[in-house]
Amino acid sequence: MSHSSSEEGGLSQAAPNVPNTRELLDNPTQSVATPRDQVPPTVDEASPSSTSSFEMIDMESGPAPYQEVQPHWFFCRRADDNASWLPFSRKDSDKLENASHAVGDQEDEVVIAVEGERYDVHVKDRKRYAVYWEQGPTEVRRCTWFYKGNKDTRFMPYPEDFSKRLELMMQYQPIGLQDEWVSSPSEQTRPGTVKRGVNNIPVEIPDGEPEKVDHLVFMVHGIGPACDLRFRSIIQCVNDFRSASLSLLTSHYKRAEQDGLIGRVEFLPVNWHSALHGDATGVDEDIQRITLPSISRLRHFTNDTLLDLFFYNSPTYCQTIVDTVASEINMLHTLFRKRHSDFNGAVSVVGHSLGSLILFDLLTNQRNGSRKAKEAVPCGEPLDLNGDTLQQTLSRLGLQQYLDTLQAENVDLESLALCQDGDLKDLGIPLGPRKKILDYVQKKCLSQAFKTGAVHLPEGLQAPPQMTSNSDGNQSTGFTMQQSQFHRAQSVTSAVDYEYFDVGIGQVSIDYPQLAFHPQTFFAFGSPIGMFLTVRGLKQIDPNYSFPTCKSFYNIYHPYDPVAYRLEPMIVTDVDLEPMLIPHHKGRKRMHLELKDSFTRMSMDLKNNVLGSLRTAWQSFSRIPVAALPPVDEGNATTERDLHETQAGVCDEAESSGSAEQTEQPEIKVGMLNGGRRIDYVLQEKPIESFNEYLFAIQSHLCYWESEDTALLLLKEIYDKLGVAMEQPQQ
């Protein structure tokens, strides 16, 4: 029996041929095996050209009584032009099966939320759609029969219509009809084994995720479209992190999970790279025109990945990035609350690499009720751009081609000052011209506000002067020179007024959007925040400073991560603090670190013993003979003895305290970024990584997505605030 040999995603549309009808009827049990040379080829009467043979059973014993097969639902996952079929959880499969019976012949589509409500399955169309991110629909099957070829490692499900035909054979045994639909398959297309029912194939079926969501976490990626060495997207990496957290909840919060005290933590990816490099900005096309043709692969990697750092330092594209991140987070938050109407938990954010810097700048520039809202500088009077008309203003900016577009909407200089980026975008004006117009108007409004006294700067900072035009109609260089002095004066200021207008540790020229919620905790993975703040001229972070809307902050890094930098030395400058060591998720230090500590303690003990022996010898050598001592009374003798004992005790205490200082970290209040708690947390390197730290440097920067130690630190912080203590797993 032959079928088409191709299917979307690389699988066969109709499954590989099964043994002919008589062979299946001869073995109506769960499987049909095809070992060679077990039965002569002449047994296969309907397929004389076939060289395979099959197991035979005695027909006189009669077929086993028919029992309806139990179906299970699978979905197709594609990666690298390959496709694999994965089972839904038992809960989701039951929901889909019940929905398929309820659909019947009705025309309306039935949508079932699956996989923690991150996907929707259209039952009639047999399609699975992602809810929170862009992803093409994937095929869904109600599976009852499975096959595996001689060279396959996993069982694959047959299409539903083909499985029904096999089940008819199983139930009714139509021996006389076999030649009407069975052809002579080739040996290459014949499956090695056919199984009936999911219970007879080796597949791990998950039980499903808890429905209750205790906490929501948004995860922002760093530079480039790939997040690990396997070039996986942020979606795939967050899926792994979510799976690790679910496993840790089962092992470290088992009792609370059994008692129904906890549910799960939901992690959602935030993708800003595609928006920056999409057609809306056109930046990729512009960069490609100036890219050299040599070493094309390396240059493509640079343009697609490393240039994100330069884009973030550009006011134009930095505004695009922060707008995208904030709008994506707010959209996901709204969508999540809509799908989880009973959710009453808190929300946290995670940033990896550059993503952590983006979140740091966003959180630094948030507003709360106790802080005066930092709004766009309004023009209290009609905007006066040096007496120019709209046409002259656009000509000065080199954008005169958009004059007709603006005049068609009756936009004059005053209404232009009220326009936002979305308004100009709706008019069809590209991103670059939009940014030029908005930047020009904003600077003019800012200068006008300084002139009228609507805005004041802290002492020691100069306000940017008004724009002037030279005889050629171009912007005067005086503004550029004095504006650079304004930024330079700010950069050398050691004490930053975080409460003041547009003066913080973010980029001053950016209008930072507001998040729709107040994050509970900000986790930074492999973060360059400390380096960027230093480069921006910030020498010290005020110990009293905290994010306006977020009260907890953790800087998590691998010791060999070349991109990560510490933050505590910028807050506590007079104390040399070692970072906090993140515990291993199995409840102990890694073996090689324990050995290292043991050797350190051993060497310290040897050192103390040697010093103690030398001190005793020196005291014996320098002690004056008793016979030469002048006679003293009993009180003086007691005083001298007490003095010697006191000195010896002081020496012993000094040595023991010196040893203790190296094994225990002193408790110290480290600013208010994390509520006075420690901020820098370092992972334990693996034994193989300790042999060559340079070899594993890049891998160390990308290790956080699969780090169980990191996931457990997040869970502990989240559930500690909910009053649920972590349990130590049994070793």
C-alpha positions as CSV (number, residue, x, y, z in Angstrom):
1,M,0.0,0.0,0.0
2,S,1.6,3.2,-1.1
3,H,1.1,6.8,0.1
4,S,2.5,10.2,-0.5
5,S,5.9,10.6,0.9
6,S,6.0,14.2,2.0
7,E,4.4,16.2,4.8
8,E,4.8,19.7,6.0
9,G,7.8,19.9,8.2
10,G,9.6,16.8,6.8
11,L,7.2,14.1,8.0
12,S,5.2,11.8,5.7
13,Q,1.8,13.1,5.0
14,A,0.3,9.7,5.0
15,A,2.3,7.3,7.1
16,P,4.7,4.7,5.8
17,N,3.1,1.5,4.6
18,V,2.0,-1.0,7.2
19,P,2.1,-4.8,6.6
20,N,-0.7,-6.0,4.4
21,T,-4.2,-6.9,5.6
22,R,-3.6,-10.6,6.2
23,E,-0.4,-9.8,8.2
24,L,-2.3,-7.5,10.5
25,L,-5.1,-9.9,10.9
26,D,-2.7,-12.7,11.7
27,N,-1.5,-10.6,14.6
28,P,-4.4,-8.5,16.0
29,T,-2.4,-7.7,19.2
30,Q,-0.7,-4.5,20.0
31,S,2.3,-4.6,17.6
32,V,3.6,-6.1,14.3
33,A,7.3,-6.7,14.3
34,T,9.4,-7.3,11.1
35,P,12.5,-9.3,12.0
36,R,14.2,-10.6,8.9
37,D,14.5,-14.4,8.0
38,Q,11.9,-15.4,10.6
39,V,9.3,-16.6,8.1
40,P,9.9,-17.4,4.4
41,P,9.0,-14.7,2.0
42,T,6.4,-16.9,0.4
43,V,4.1,-16.4,3.4
44,D,3.4,-12.8,2.2
45,E,0.9,-13.7,-0.5
46,A,-0.6,-10.3,-1.2
47,S,2.9,-8.7,-1.5
48,P,5.1,-11.2,-3.4
49,S,7.7,-8.5,-4.1
50,S,8.3,-7.8,-0.5
51,T,11.3,-9.4,1.2
52,S,10.3,-8.6,4.8
53,S,8.6,-11.2,7.1
54,F,6.4,-10.9,10.1
55,E,5.4,-12.6,13.3
56,M,2.6,-15.2,12.9
57,I,0.2,-16.6,15.4
58,D,-2.2,-19.5,15.3
59,M,-5.5,-18.4,13.7
60,E,-7.3,-21.3,15.3
61,S,-7.0,-19.7,18.7
62,G,-9.2,-16.9,17.4
63,P,-8.6,-13.1,17.7
64,A,-8.6,-11.4,21.0
65,P,-11.9,-9.6,21.9
66,Y,-12.0,-6.1,20.5
67,Q,-11.5,-3.2,22.9
68,E,-11.7,0.4,21.9
69,V,-8.3,2.1,21.6
70,Q,-7.6,5.0,24.0
71,P,-6.6,8.1,22.0
72,H,-4.1,10.7,23.0
73,W,-3.5,14.1,21.4
74,F,-0.1,15.1,20.0
75,F,1.2,18.3,18.4
76,C,4.0,18.8,15.9
77,R,7.1,20.8,16.7
78,R,9.5,21.9,14.0
79,A,13.1,22.8,14.4
80,D,15.9,23.0,11.8
81,D,13.7,21.6,9.0
82,N,12.9,18.6,11.1
83,A,9.6,17.8,12.8
84,S,8.8,15.7,15.9
85,W,5.5,14.9,17.5
86,L,5.1,15.6,21.2
87,P,2.3,14.5,23.5
88,F,0.0,17.0,25.2
89,S,-0.2,16.5,29.0
90,R,-2.9,14.1,30.2
91,K,-5.1,17.0,31.4
92,D,-4.8,18.8,28.0
93,S,-5.4,15.6,26.1
94,D,-8.6,14.9,28.1
95,K,-9.8,18.4,27.5
96,L,-9.2,18.1,23.7
97,E,-10.9,14.7,23.6
98,N,-14.0,15.9,25.4
99,A,-14.1,18.9,23.1
100,S,-13.8,16.8,20.0
101,H,-16.9,14.8,21.0
102,A,-18.8,18.0,21.8
103,V,-17.9,19.5,18.4
104,G,-19.8,17.0,16.4
105,D,-21.1,18.5,13.1
106,Q,-21.4,22.0,14.4
107,E,-19.9,24.7,12.3
108,D,-18.5,27.0,15.0
109,E,-14.9,26.4,15.9
110,V,-14.1,25.2,19.4
111,V,-11.0,26.7,21.0
112,I,-9.3,25.0,24.0
113,A,-6.6,26.6,26.0
114,V,-3.6,24.3,26.7
115,E,-0.1,24.3,28.1
116,G,-0.8,26.8,30.9
117,E,-3.1,28.7,28.5
118,R,-0.1,29.8,26.5
119,Y,-1.5,28.1,23.4
120,D,-5.0,27.7,21.9
121,V,-6.0,24.6,20.0
122,H,-8.7,25.0,17.3
123,V,-10.2,21.5,17.6
124,K,-12.0,21.4,14.2
125,D,-9.0,22.7,12.2
126,R,-6.6,20.6,14.3
127,K,-4.3,23.7,14.7
128,R,-2.3,25.0,17.7
129,Y,-1.7,28.7,18.0
130,A,0.6,30.6,20.3
131,V,-1.1,33.3,22.4
132,Y,1.7,35.5,23.8
133,W,4.2,35.5,20.9
134,E,4.4,35.3,17.1
135,Q,4.6,31.7,16.0
136,G,3.2,29.9,13.0
137,P,0.3,27.4,13.7
138,T,1.3,23.8,14.3
139,E,-0.6,20.6,13.4
140,V,-2.5,18.7,16.1
141,R,-3.5,15.0,15.9
142,R,-5.8,12.7,17.8
143,C,-3.5,9.7,17.8
144,T,-4.3,6.0,18.1
145,W,-1.8,4.1,15.9
146,F,2.0,4.7,15.8
147,Y,4.8,3.4,13.6
148,K,8.6,3.3,13.8
149,G,10.9,2.4,10.9
150,N,14.0,0.3,11.3
151,K,16.2,3.4,11.4
152,D,13.9,5.5,13.5
153,T,14.4,6.2,17.2
154,R,10.9,7.3,18.1
155,F,7.4,6.2,17.3
156,M,5.5,8.6,15.0
157,P,1.7,8.9,14.9
158,Y,-0.3,8.0,11.8
159,P,-2.7,10.5,10.4
160,E,-6.2,10.3,11.9
161,D,-7.9,9.0,8.7
162,F,-5.3,6.2,8.3
163,S,-5.6,5.3,11.9
164,K,-9.4,4.9,11.5
165,R,-8.8,2.5,8.6
166,L,-6.4,0.4,10.7
167,E,-9.0,0.4,13.5
168,L,-11.6,-0.9,11.2
169,M,-9.3,-3.7,10.2
170,M,-8.9,-4.5,13.9
171,Q,-12.6,-4.5,14.6
172,Y,-14.2,-6.1,11.6
173,Q,-11.3,-8.1,10.0
174,P,-12.2,-7.6,6.3
175,I,-10.1,-10.4,4.9
176,G,-11.8,-10.5,1.5
177,L,-11.2,-6.8,0.8
178,Q,-7.5,-6.8,1.3
179,D,-6.4,-6.7,-2.3
180,E,-8.7,-3.7,-3.1
181,W,-6.5,-1.2,-1.1
182,V,-3.3,-3.0,-0.4
183,S,-0.5,-2.5,-2.9
184,S,3.1,-3.9,-2.9
185,P,5.2,-1.5,-0.8
186,S,8.9,-1.4,-1.2
187,E,11.1,-2.5,1.7
188,Q,12.3,1.1,2.2
189,T,8.8,2.4,3.0
190,R,7.7,-0.5,5.2
191,P,7.7,0.3,8.9
192,G,9.6,-1.9,11.3
193,T,7.0,-1.8,14.0
194,V,3.4,-0.7,14.3
195,K,1.8,0.0,17.7
196,R,-1.8,0.4,18.7
197,G,-2.5,2.9,21.6
198,V,-0.2,5.4,23.3
199,N,0.2,3.1,26.3
200,N,2.2,0.6,24.1
201,I,4.9,3.1,23.0
202,P,7.8,4.5,25.1
203,V,6.8,8.1,25.4
204,E,6.8,10.3,28.5
205,I,3.5,12.0,28.9
206,P,3.5,15.0,31.4
207,D,0.8,15.3,34.0
208,G,0.3,18.9,33.2
209,E,0.9,22.3,34.9
210,P,-1.0,23.6,37.9
211,E,-3.8,25.9,36.9
212,K,-3.2,28.4,39.6
213,V,-0.5,31.0,38.9
214,D,1.2,32.5,41.9
215,H,3.5,34.9,40.2
216,L,4.1,36.3,36.7
217,V,7.6,37.0,35.4
218,F,8.6,38.8,32.2
219,M,12.0,37.9,30.7
220,V,13.8,40.3,28.4
221,H,16.6,39.0,26.1
222,G,19.9,40.6,25.3
223,I,21.6,41.3,22.0
224,G,20.8,39.3,18.9
225,P,18.0,37.0,18.0
226,A,19.6,33.9,19.6
227,C,19.9,33.4,23.4
228,D,22.2,30.4,23.7
229,L,25.0,28.5,21.9
230,R,22.4,26.4,20.2
231,F,21.1,29.6,18.5
232,R,17.6,29.2,20.1
233,S,15.2,32.0,20.4
234,I,14.0,33.7,23.6
235,I,10.8,31.7,23.4
236,Q,12.6,28.3,23.5
237,C,15.0,29.4,26.2
238,V,12.2,30.7,28.4
239,N,10.4,27.4,27.9
240,D,13.4,25.6,29.3
241,F,13.6,28.0,32.3
242,R,9.9,27.4,32.9
243,S,10.3,23.6,32.8
244,A,13.2,23.9,35.2
245,S,11.2,25.9,37.7
246,L,8.3,23.4,37.5
247,S,10.7,20.6,38.3
248,L,12.2,22.5,41.2
249,L,8.7,23.3,42.6
250,T,8.0,19.5,42.7
251,S,11.3,18.8,44.4
252,H,11.8,21.8,46.8
253,Y,8.2,22.7,47.5
254,K,6.7,19.2,47.4
255,R,4.7,19.5,50.7
256,A,3.3,22.9,49.9
257,E,2.4,21.7,46.4
258,Q,0.6,18.6,47.8
259,D,-1.2,20.8,50.3
260,G,-2.4,23.1,47.6
261,L,-0.6,26.1,49.1
262,I,1.2,26.9,45.8
263,G,0.5,26.7,42.1
264,R,3.2,27.7,39.7
265,V,5.2,30.7,38.4
266,E,4.5,31.8,34.8
267,F,7.4,33.0,32.7
268,L,6.7,34.9,29.5
269,P,9.3,36.1,26.9
270,V,9.6,39.7,25.8
271,N,11.1,40.0,22.2
272,W,12.3,43.4,21.1
273,H,14.9,42.4,18.6
274,S,12.5,41.7,15.8
275,A,10.8,45.1,16.2
276,L,14.2,46.8,15.9
277,H,15.4,44.9,12.9
278,G,12.0,44.7,11.2
279,D,10.8,46.6,8.1
280,A,9.4,49.4,10.3
281,T,12.8,50.8,11.1
282,G,14.6,49.9,7.9
283,V,17.9,49.8,9.9
284,D,19.0,46.5,8.5
285,E,18.6,47.7,4.9
286,D,20.6,50.8,5.7
287,I,23.4,48.9,7.4
288,Q,23.5,46.4,4.6
289,R,24.2,49.1,2.1
290,I,27.4,50.2,3.9
291,T,28.6,46.7,4.9
292,L,31.7,45.4,3.2
293,P,31.3,42.2,1.1
294,S,34.3,40.3,2.7
295,I,33.9,37.8,5.6
296,S,30.1,38.0,5.0
297,R,29.1,35.6,7.7
298,L,31.1,37.4,10.4
299,R,29.7,40.8,9.2
300,H,26.2,39.4,9.2
301,F,26.6,38.2,12.8
302,T,28.0,41.6,13.8
303,N,25.1,43.5,12.1
304,D,22.5,41.2,13.6
305,T,23.9,40.9,17.1
306,L,26.7,43.2,18.3
307,L,25.3,46.3,16.7
308,D,22.4,46.2,19.2
309,L,24.8,47.7,21.7
310,F,25.4,50.7,19.4
311,F,21.7,51.0,18.6
312,Y,20.9,51.3,22.3
313,N,23.4,54.1,22.6
314,S,21.7,55.9,19.8
315,P,18.9,58.2,20.9
316,T,16.8,57.4,17.9
317,Y,16.9,53.6,18.2
318,C,17.2,53.6,22.0
319,Q,13.8,55.2,22.0
320,T,12.5,52.5,19.7
321,I,14.0,49.7,21.9
322,V,12.6,51.1,25.2
323,D,9.2,51.8,23.6
324,T,9.1,48.2,22.2
325,V,10.1,46.6,25.5
326,A,7.6,48.6,27.6
327,S,4.7,48.2,25.1
328,E,5.4,44.5,24.7
329,I,5.4,44.0,28.5
330,N,2.2,46.0,29.0
331,M,0.5,44.1,26.1
332,L,1.5,40.7,27.6
333,H,0.4,41.9,31.0
334,T,-3.0,42.9,29.7
335,L,-3.4,39.7,27.8
336,F,-2.4,37.6,30.7
337,R,-4.8,39.3,33.1
338,K,-7.6,38.8,30.5
339,R,-6.9,35.1,30.3
340,H,-6.3,34.7,34.0
341,S,-9.1,36.9,35.5
342,D,-8.6,35.3,39.0
343,F,-4.9,36.2,39.1
344,N,-4.0,38.3,42.2
345,G,-0.2,37.7,42.4
346,A,2.7,40.0,41.9
347,V,4.8,40.6,38.8
348,S,8.6,40.6,38.4
349,V,10.9,41.2,35.5
350,V,14.1,39.5,34.4
351,G,16.7,40.9,32.0
352,H,19.6,39.1,30.4
353,S,22.7,41.0,29.3
354,L,21.6,44.2,27.4
355,G,18.0,43.4,28.4
356,S,18.9,44.0,32.0
357,L,20.3,47.4,31.2
358,I,17.1,48.2,29.3
359,L,15.0,47.3,32.3
360,F,17.3,49.1,34.7
361,D,16.9,52.3,32.7
362,L,13.1,51.8,32.5
363,L,12.7,51.1,36.2
364,T,14.9,54.1,37.1
365,N,12.6,56.4,35.2
366,Q,9.3,55.1,36.4
367,R,6.8,57.2,38.4
368,N,4.8,56.5,41.5
369,G,2.2,58.4,43.5
370,S,4.8,59.9,45.9
371,R,7.0,61.2,43.1
372,K,6.1,64.2,41.0
373,A,5.1,62.9,37.6
374,K,7.7,63.5,35.0
375,E,5.7,64.5,32.0
376,A,6.6,65.7,28.6
377,V,7.5,69.4,28.7
378,P,4.4,71.3,27.5
379,C,4.5,74.4,25.5
380,G,2.5,76.8,27.4
381,E,2.4,79.2,24.5
382,P,2.1,78.5,20.8
383,L,5.3,77.0,19.6
384,D,7.6,79.7,18.1
385,L,10.4,78.1,16.0
386,N,12.3,81.3,15.4
387,G,9.3,82.7,13.6
388,D,9.5,80.1,10.9
389,T,6.6,78.6,9.1
390,L,5.9,74.9,8.9
391,Q,7.4,74.8,5.4
392,Q,10.6,76.5,6.6
393,T,10.9,74.2,9.6
394,L,10.6,71.1,7.4
395,S,13.1,72.5,4.9
396,R,15.6,73.1,7.8
397,L,15.2,69.5,8.7
398,G,15.5,68.3,5.1
399,L,11.9,66.9,5.3
400,Q,10.1,69.2,2.9
401,Q,8.7,66.2,1.0
402,Y,6.3,65.7,3.9
403,L,4.8,69.2,3.8
404,D,1.8,68.1,1.7
405,T,1.1,65.2,4.0
406,L,1.0,67.4,7.1
407,Q,-1.0,70.2,5.4
408,A,-3.6,67.6,4.2
409,E,-4.3,67.0,7.9
410,N,-4.3,70.7,8.7
411,V,-1.2,70.3,10.9
412,D,0.5,73.6,11.7
413,L,3.4,74.3,14.1
414,E,1.2,74.4,17.2
415,S,-0.5,71.1,16.4
416,L,2.8,69.6,15.4
417,A,4.1,70.2,18.9
418,L,1.2,68.1,20.2
419,C,1.8,65.2,17.9
420,Q,3.3,62.0,19.2
421,D,5.2,59.3,17.4
422,G,2.0,57.2,16.7
423,D,0.3,60.2,15.2
424,L,3.1,60.8,12.7
425,K,3.3,57.1,12.0
426,D,-0.4,57.0,11.1
427,L,0.3,59.7,8.5
428,G,2.7,57.4,6.8
429,I,5.9,59.2,7.8
430,P,8.8,56.8,8.3
431,L,10.7,56.3,11.6
432,G,13.7,58.4,10.8
433,P,11.8,61.6,9.7
434,R,9.4,61.1,12.7
435,K,12.3,61.1,15.1
436,K,13.9,64.2,13.5
437,I,10.6,66.1,13.9
438,L,9.9,65.0,17.4
439,D,13.4,65.6,18.6
440,Y,13.4,69.1,17.0
441,V,10.1,70.0,18.6
442,Q,11.0,68.5,22.0
443,K,14.3,70.5,22.1
444,K,12.5,73.7,21.2
445,C,9.8,73.1,23.9
446,L,12.5,72.3,26.4
447,S,14.4,75.5,25.6
448,Q,11.2,77.5,25.8
449,A,10.4,75.9,29.2
450,F,13.8,76.8,30.6
451,K,13.4,80.3,29.3
452,T,10.0,80.8,31.0
453,G,11.1,79.1,34.2
454,A,8.8,76.2,33.9
455,V,11.7,73.8,34.4
456,H,14.7,74.3,36.7
457,L,17.9,72.3,36.8
458,P,20.0,71.4,39.9
459,E,22.7,73.7,41.0
460,G,25.9,73.2,38.9
461,L,24.0,72.2,35.7
462,Q,23.4,74.5,32.9
463,A,20.3,74.6,30.8
464,P,20.5,74.1,27.1
465,P,20.3,77.4,25.3
466,Q,17.7,78.4,22.7
467,M,18.2,77.2,19.2
468,T,19.4,79.8,16.8
469,S,19.8,79.7,13.1
470,N,22.6,81.1,11.0
471,S,22.2,82.9,7.8
472,D,22.1,79.6,5.9
473,G,19.1,78.5,7.9
474,N,21.0,75.8,9.6
475,Q,21.1,75.2,13.3
476,S,23.8,77.1,15.0
477,T,26.8,75.3,16.4
478,G,26.4,77.2,19.6
479,F,23.7,74.9,20.7
480,T,25.8,71.9,20.1
481,M,28.8,73.2,22.0
482,Q,26.7,74.4,25.0
483,Q,24.6,71.2,24.9
484,S,27.8,69.1,25.1
485,Q,28.8,71.2,28.1
486,F,25.5,70.5,29.7
487,H,26.0,66.7,29.3
488,R,29.6,67.0,30.4
489,A,28.7,68.9,33.6
490,Q,26.2,66.2,34.4
491,S,28.6,63.3,33.7
492,V,31.2,64.6,36.2
493,T,28.7,65.1,38.9
494,S,29.2,62.5,41.6
495,A,26.0,63.1,43.5
496,V,23.0,62.5,41.2
497,D,19.6,63.9,42.1
498,Y,17.4,61.0,41.2
499,E,14.2,62.9,42.0
500,Y,14.9,65.7,39.5
501,F,13.5,66.3,36.1
502,D,15.1,64.1,33.5
503,V,18.4,63.8,35.4
504,G,19.0,60.2,36.4
505,I,21.3,57.3,35.5
506,G,19.5,56.6,32.3
507,Q,20.0,58.4,28.9
508,V,18.7,61.9,29.4
509,S,17.5,62.4,25.8
510,I,15.1,59.4,26.1
511,D,11.4,59.7,27.0
512,Y,11.0,56.6,29.0
513,P,7.5,54.9,28.8
514,Q,5.7,53.8,31.9
515,L,4.8,50.2,32.8
516,A,1.3,49.3,33.7
517,F,2.3,47.7,37.0
518,H,4.8,48.0,39.8
519,P,7.3,45.1,39.6
520,Q,8.0,43.3,42.8
521,T,11.6,42.2,41.9
522,F,14.1,42.9,39.2
523,F,16.5,40.0,38.4
524,A,19.5,40.8,36.2
525,F,21.3,37.9,34.5
526,G,24.9,38.4,33.3
527,S,24.4,42.2,33.4
528,P,26.7,45.0,32.2
529,I,24.8,47.6,34.2
530,G,27.7,48.5,36.4
531,M,30.0,49.1,33.4
532,F,27.5,51.2,31.5
533,L,26.8,53.4,34.6
534,T,30.5,53.9,35.1
535,V,31.0,54.8,31.4
536,R,28.1,57.3,31.7
537,G,30.1,59.0,34.4
538,L,28.4,57.8,37.5
539,K,31.0,57.1,40.1
540,Q,28.7,56.1,43.0
541,I,25.1,55.1,43.5
542,D,23.5,56.8,46.4
543,P,22.9,54.2,49.1
544,N,19.5,55.7,49.8
545,Y,18.4,55.3,46.2
546,S,15.8,52.7,45.2
547,F,13.7,52.2,42.1
548,P,10.5,54.3,42.3
549,T,8.2,51.3,41.7
550,C,10.4,48.2,42.4
551,K,11.8,47.4,45.8
552,S,14.0,44.4,45.2
553,F,16.9,43.9,42.8
554,Y,19.3,40.9,42.3
555,N,22.4,41.0,40.1
556,I,23.1,37.4,39.2
557,Y,26.1,36.3,37.3
558,H,28.5,33.5,36.5
559,P,32.1,34.0,37.7
560,Y,33.5,33.6,34.2
561,D,30.9,35.7,32.4
562,P,32.8,38.3,30.4
563,V,29.8,40.6,30.1
564,A,28.8,40.7,33.8
565,Y,29.9,43.4,36.2
566,R,29.2,44.0,39.9
567,L,27.1,46.7,41.5
568,E,27.8,46.6,45.2
569,P,31.2,48.3,44.9
570,M,29.4,51.3,43.4
571,I,27.2,51.5,46.5
572,V,29.5,50.5,49.4
573,T,32.9,51.9,48.5
574,D,34.7,51.6,51.8
575,V,34.1,47.8,52.3
576,D,35.5,45.0,50.2
577,L,32.5,42.6,50.0
578,E,32.7,39.2,48.3
579,P,29.5,38.4,46.3
580,M,27.0,36.1,47.8
581,L,27.4,32.5,46.7
582,I,24.2,31.1,45.2
583,P,23.5,27.7,46.8
584,H,23.5,24.6,44.6
585,H,20.0,23.3,44.0
586,K,20.9,20.0,45.6
587,G,21.6,21.7,48.8
588,R,25.4,21.8,49.0
589,K,28.4,23.2,47.3
590,R,29.8,21.6,44.2
591,M,32.3,19.0,45.1
592,H,35.4,20.8,43.7
593,L,34.5,23.9,45.6
594,E,34.1,21.9,48.8
595,L,37.6,20.4,48.2
596,K,39.0,23.9,47.5
597,D,37.5,25.2,50.8
598,S,38.9,22.1,52.7
599,F,42.4,22.8,51.3
600,T,42.1,26.4,52.3
601,R,41.1,25.5,55.9
602,M,43.8,22.9,56.1
603,S,46.4,25.4,55.0
604,M,45.1,27.9,57.5
605,D,45.2,25.4,60.3
606,L,48.8,24.4,59.4
607,K,49.7,28.1,59.3
608,N,48.1,28.6,62.7
609,N,49.9,25.6,64.2
610,V,53.3,26.7,62.9
611,L,52.7,30.2,64.2
612,G,51.6,28.8,67.6
613,S,54.7,26.5,67.8
614,L,57.0,29.4,66.9
615,R,55.4,31.6,69.5
616,T,55.8,29.0,72.2
617,A,59.5,28.4,71.3
618,W,60.1,32.2,71.3
619,Q,58.5,32.6,74.7
620,S,60.6,29.7,76.0
621,F,63.8,31.2,74.5
622,S,63.2,34.7,75.7
623,R,62.0,33.8,79.2
624,I,64.4,34.9,82.0
625,P,65.4,32.1,84.4
626,V,63.3,32.1,87.6
627,A,66.4,32.2,89.8
628,A,67.4,35.6,88.3
629,L,64.0,37.2,88.9
630,P,63.7,39.6,91.8
631,P,61.4,38.5,94.6
632,V,57.8,39.6,94.1
633,D,54.8,39.4,96.3
634,E,51.8,37.2,95.5
635,G,49.8,40.0,94.0
636,N,52.4,41.0,91.5
637,A,52.8,37.4,90.5
638,T,49.1,37.1,89.9
639,T,49.1,40.3,87.8
640,E,52.0,39.1,85.7
641,R,50.4,35.7,85.1
642,D,47.1,37.3,84.2
643,L,48.9,39.6,81.8
644,H,50.6,36.7,80.0
645,E,47.3,34.8,79.8
646,T,45.5,37.9,78.4
647,Q,48.2,38.4,75.8
648,A,48.0,34.8,74.7
649,G,44.2,35.0,74.6
650,V,44.3,38.1,72.4
651,C,46.6,36.4,70.0
652,D,44.4,33.3,69.8
653,E,41.3,35.4,69.3
654,A,43.0,37.4,66.5
655,E,44.0,34.2,64.7
656,S,40.6,32.6,65.1
657,S,38.7,35.7,64.1
658,G,41.0,36.0,61.0
659,S,40.1,32.5,60.0
660,A,36.4,33.1,60.6
661,E,36.4,36.2,58.5
662,Q,37.5,34.2,55.5
663,T,34.7,31.6,55.9
664,E,31.7,33.9,56.8
665,Q,30.5,37.0,55.1
666,P,29.8,39.9,57.4
667,E,26.2,41.1,57.5
668,I,26.1,44.6,56.1
669,K,23.4,46.8,54.7
670,V,24.0,47.4,51.0
671,G,22.0,50.4,50.0
672,M,18.2,50.3,49.3
673,L,18.2,48.9,45.8
674,N,17.3,45.5,47.4
675,G,15.8,46.8,50.6
676,G,19.2,46.8,52.4
677,R,19.9,43.2,51.4
678,R,22.8,41.9,49.3
679,I,22.6,42.6,45.5
680,D,25.5,40.7,43.9
681,Y,25.0,36.9,43.6
682,V,27.5,34.6,41.9
683,L,26.8,31.1,40.6
684,Q,29.0,28.2,41.3
685,E,31.0,27.1,38.3
686,K,31.0,23.5,37.2
687,P,34.0,21.3,37.8
688,I,34.9,21.2,34.1
689,E,34.6,24.9,33.8
690,S,37.2,25.4,36.5
691,F,39.9,23.8,34.4
692,N,39.9,26.6,31.8
693,E,37.8,29.7,32.5
694,Y,38.6,31.2,29.1
695,L,37.3,28.2,27.2
696,F,33.9,28.5,28.9
697,A,33.6,32.3,28.9
698,I,31.0,32.7,26.1
699,Q,29.1,29.7,27.4
700,S,29.1,31.3,30.9
701,H,27.3,34.3,29.5
702,L,24.5,32.1,28.1
703,C,24.2,29.6,30.9
704,Y,21.4,31.2,32.9
705,W,18.4,29.9,30.8
706,E,19.2,26.3,31.8
707,S,20.6,27.0,35.3
708,E,18.6,25.3,38.0
709,D,20.5,27.2,40.7
710,T,19.3,30.5,39.1
711,A,15.7,29.3,38.8
712,L,15.7,28.2,42.4
713,L,17.0,31.6,43.6
714,L,14.1,33.2,41.8
715,L,11.6,30.8,43.3
716,K,13.0,31.3,46.8
717,E,12.7,35.1,46.5
718,I,9.1,34.8,45.1
719,Y,7.8,32.3,47.6
720,D,9.6,33.7,50.6
721,K,7.5,36.8,50.1
722,L,4.4,34.6,50.0
723,G,5.3,33.0,53.3
724,V,6.1,29.6,51.8
725,A,9.4,28.1,52.9
726,M,11.6,26.0,50.7
727,E,12.2,22.4,51.6
728,Q,15.5,20.6,51.4
729,P,15.2,17.8,49.0
730,Q,16.2,14.3,50.0
731,Q,19.6,13.3,48.7
